[in-house]
């Protein structure tokens, strides 16, 4: 299979719903797909930065990457994304928060390299959420997709804090 098809050379691409649809590459649905892809790539980088003591989170990060594909499928046609997936993120958030000091002020993104990458991933996730909200004006998106992205950004925030805590890196308070 060739990686290049030349069918996108004039600014069009094909998406798949219940049928294949051609559209411009700047269409809101394509923008949303692209931003979800960015989040997925940033998650892959984040996973590669985890130290051996932090690798207990690798399975969850891989699951999150799979769920992002399910969100893309939900936008196209159908998905296996479930409320249990949102609940899993909530449980992970609660477990992490129980392990780190309480947050009493705003903090600046940064710290160790993995935490800084978690913050970058969080901000791209927020952008994905915004593109999905914009998409709602013209396109049906299951509410569960927005919920998942919202929880994911929350998870990435506390995960960044946990990573800094694990590495003994102090957070920069505002």
C-alpha positions as CSV (number, residue, x, y, z in Angstrom):
1,X,0.0,0.0,0.0
2,X,1.4,3.4,-1.0
3,X,1.5,6.1,1.7
4,X,0.8,8.8,-0.8
5,X,-2.3,8.8,-3.0
6,X,-2.1,12.3,-4.5
7,X,-5.8,12.7,-4.0
8,X,-5.2,15.5,-1.4
9,X,-2.9,17.5,-3.6
10,X,-5.7,20.1,-4.3
11,X,-6.8,20.6,-0.7
12,X,-9.4,17.9,-0.4
13,X,-9.6,14.8,1.7
14,X,-12.0,11.9,2.2
15,X,-13.7,11.1,5.4
16,X,-15.8,8.0,6.1
17,X,-19.2,8.1,7.7
18,X,-21.8,5.6,6.5
19,X,-20.3,6.4,3.1
20,X,-17.1,8.1,1.9
21,X,-17.4,11.9,1.7
22,X,-14.9,14.3,0.0
23,X,-14.4,17.6,1.6
24,X,-11.9,20.4,1.9
25,X,-9.1,20.0,4.4
26,X,-10.1,23.1,6.3
27,X,-13.6,21.8,7.0
28,X,-14.4,21.9,10.8
29,X,-14.7,18.1,11.0
30,X,-11.2,17.7,9.4
31,X,-9.9,20.3,11.8
32,X,-11.3,18.3,14.7
33,X,-9.8,15.1,13.4
34,X,-6.4,16.8,13.0
35,X,-6.5,18.2,16.5
36,X,-7.4,14.8,18.0
37,X,-4.4,13.4,16.0
38,X,-2.2,16.1,17.6
39,X,-3.3,15.0,21.1
40,X,-2.6,11.4,20.2
41,X,0.9,12.3,19.0
42,X,1.6,14.3,22.1
43,X,0.4,11.4,24.3
44,X,2.9,9.2,22.5
45,X,5.7,11.6,23.2
46,X,4.6,11.9,26.8
47,X,4.7,8.1,27.2
48,X,8.2,8.0,25.8
49,X,9.4,10.4,28.5
50,X,8.2,8.5,31.5
51,X,10.9,7.2,33.8
52,X,10.9,3.6,34.9
53,X,9.1,4.4,38.2
54,X,6.4,6.3,36.2
55,X,5.7,3.6,33.7
56,X,2.8,2.2,35.6
57,X,0.8,4.8,33.7
58,X,1.8,3.5,30.2
59,X,-1.2,1.2,29.9
60,X,-3.6,4.0,30.7
61,X,-1.9,6.3,28.2
62,X,-2.2,3.6,25.5
63,X,-5.9,3.2,26.4
64,X,-6.4,6.9,26.1
65,X,-4.8,6.9,22.7
66,X,-7.3,4.2,21.6
67,X,-10.2,6.2,23.0
68,X,-9.2,9.2,21.0
69,X,-9.6,7.0,17.9
70,X,-13.0,6.1,19.2
71,X,-13.9,9.7,19.4
72,X,-12.9,10.2,15.8
73,X,-15.1,7.2,14.9
74,X,-18.0,8.8,16.9
75,X,-17.7,11.9,14.8
76,X,-17.7,9.8,11.6
77,X,-20.3,7.2,12.4
78,X,-20.2,4.9,15.4
79,X,-18.0,4.4,18.4
80,X,-17.3,2.0,21.3
81,X,-16.6,4.9,23.6
82,X,-18.6,4.4,26.8
83,X,-19.4,6.2,30.0
84,X,-17.1,3.7,31.7
85,X,-14.2,5.3,29.8
86,X,-15.0,8.7,31.4
87,X,-15.4,7.0,34.7
88,X,-11.9,5.4,34.3
89,X,-10.4,8.8,33.9
90,X,-12.2,10.2,36.9
91,X,-10.9,7.3,39.0
92,X,-7.4,7.9,37.8
93,X,-7.7,11.6,38.6
94,X,-9.0,10.8,42.1
95,X,-6.2,8.3,42.7
96,X,-3.5,10.8,41.6
97,X,-5.0,13.6,43.7
98,X,-4.8,11.4,46.7
99,X,-1.0,11.0,46.2
100,X,0.0,14.6,45.7
101,X,-0.1,17.7,47.9
102,X,-3.3,19.8,47.7
103,X,-3.3,22.6,45.2
104,X,-3.9,25.9,46.9
105,X,-2.8,28.4,44.2
106,X,-2.5,28.5,40.4
107,X,0.6,26.9,39.0
108,X,2.6,27.5,35.9
109,X,3.0,24.7,33.4
110,X,6.4,23.1,33.4
111,X,8.7,21.2,35.7
112,X,10.4,18.0,34.7
113,X,10.3,17.2,31.0
114,X,7.5,14.6,31.2
115,X,5.3,17.0,33.3
116,X,5.9,19.8,30.8
117,X,4.9,17.5,28.0
118,X,1.7,16.5,30.0
119,X,0.9,20.2,30.2
120,X,1.4,20.7,26.4
121,X,-0.8,17.7,25.8
122,X,-3.4,19.1,28.1
123,X,-3.5,22.4,26.2
124,X,-3.8,20.6,22.9
125,X,-6.6,18.5,24.4
126,X,-8.4,21.7,25.4
127,X,-8.0,22.9,21.8
128,X,-9.5,19.7,20.5
129,X,-12.4,20.2,22.9
130,X,-12.9,23.7,21.4
131,X,-12.8,22.5,17.9
132,X,-15.4,19.8,18.8
133,X,-17.7,22.4,20.4
134,X,-17.4,24.5,17.2
135,X,-18.2,21.4,15.2
136,X,-21.4,21.0,17.1
137,X,-22.9,24.0,15.2
138,X,-23.1,21.9,12.0
139,X,-22.4,18.3,12.9
140,X,-23.8,15.9,15.4
141,X,-21.2,14.9,18.0
142,X,-22.1,12.6,20.9
143,X,-22.0,14.4,24.3
144,X,-19.8,11.6,25.6
145,X,-17.0,12.7,23.3
146,X,-16.9,16.2,24.9
147,X,-17.1,14.7,28.4
148,X,-14.1,12.5,27.6
149,X,-12.0,15.3,26.3
150,X,-12.9,17.5,29.3
151,X,-11.9,14.7,31.7
152,X,-8.7,14.0,29.8
153,X,-7.5,17.5,30.1
154,X,-8.2,17.3,33.9
155,X,-6.3,14.0,34.1
156,X,-3.4,15.5,32.2
157,X,-3.2,18.4,34.6
158,X,-3.1,16.2,37.7
159,X,-0.8,13.8,35.9
160,X,1.7,16.6,35.3
161,X,1.5,17.5,39.0
162,X,2.1,13.9,39.9
163,X,5.1,13.6,37.6
164,X,6.7,16.6,39.1
165,X,6.0,15.2,42.6
166,X,7.5,11.9,41.6
167,X,10.7,13.7,40.4
168,X,10.9,16.0,43.4
169,X,10.4,19.1,41.2
170,X,8.6,22.0,42.9
171,X,5.7,23.6,41.1
172,X,6.0,27.3,40.2
173,X,3.1,29.0,42.0
174,X,1.5,32.1,40.5
